[in-house]
């Protein structure tokens, strides 16, 4: 009996569903890996994934994507040859990793492949942002040797008229720093699919992330922020 109980406990701790998803949010987008399993304990009887309404599920996700400020506007310096797009006074790239854990509650059960399932998801999340300096191509005029040099962007000393665009995205990556935070989200999820072991889902929700200090997007400190409320849409494909 002890061995059987241990085997049951191990089985229940394994994810009942995992998937991959794309999340579009007000401050950027993410790619993620998702997990979901029934919230059972040793001694519970195993239940089908859609056994009863309001059955709580334990969910987890790992997301990675760029952080962008909606005020960003890319421009091109048309006075310089070969100029690339850049954002005036934006001084850092920002990449966010987010660990998310929560619960999912069934509103409308999906008992067959032809039906649509509805759920309400509530999650807590731990975002970790990595910021590193932006490098730009600075034009240096000269009679016979004019050209561009890659320099770390500093709007206080670099004339915008001499900017020829951003250097590669990961230039200066090693000079970055981490900024942790905390957040949460609530969403409504619709789930469908005609295959036995594969389902699709579309979620619409609201969330927020608050970091321990302002993220250094901009050269002027008053333009930076540490609180990011957002509306998001998530599409995911899950595998049972």
Protein Blocks (a to p, Z undefined) as FASTA:
>chain_A
ZZmmmmmmmmmmpcfbdcddddddfkbccdddddddddddehiacddfklpghiacdddd
ddddddddfkbccdddfkbghiacddehiabdcddddddddddddfbdcfbfkbccdddd
dddddddddddddddddddddfklgccddddddfklmcfklpgbjadfkgoklmgccddd
ddddddddddddjbfkbccdddddddddddfbdcffbfblklpcfbdcddddddddddZZ
